[in-house]
């Protein structure tokens, strides 16, 4: 991953599903640009969320990200006592990503 000196999105490396992606992150006078390939729309959303969090108001352009998988569906059966925060931490290394899981499953929750 190519990172600009002024832009620290190393949080991506803390999320196992994002750490080894073929992506490039650059910062210019227009904002943050992310390009490369990811296996699902969920990966693209996670990258965008992390860049928005780190960029703190800087425009994030993800048009250069290409989804290369035909399926971005992942099934997980929630077990008694689990929360979305716990599931987000388990799968993405960050409990704050629960909102993404919630958004993707509104019709099932």
C-alpha positions, 0 to 999 in steps of 0.5 A: 500500500502506498501512503502519502507522508501526511496521510496515516491510514495504517488502521487498514493494516489492523483489519485482517480482511484489508491488510493484504489488498492490492490498493494504493492510497494517495493524497493530493490537493483534491483529497484522498484517492484510493485505487486498486482491487478488492474482493467485495463491496464490503471491502470497498465500504470499509476502506472508505469508512477508514479513509473518512475517519482518518481524513477528518473531512477531506474528500475521499475518492474511491472511484478507482477501486474495482470490485473483482468478485462476483459475490460480496455476500458473506453469511454468519449465524449470530450466536446467543449473546453476541452483539454487532460490536463483537461480530465487527471486532471479530471479523474486522478488528474494530467494534466500531464497524458494527454500523456497516454490518447493521446497514447491510442486514437491515432487512434481517435484524 
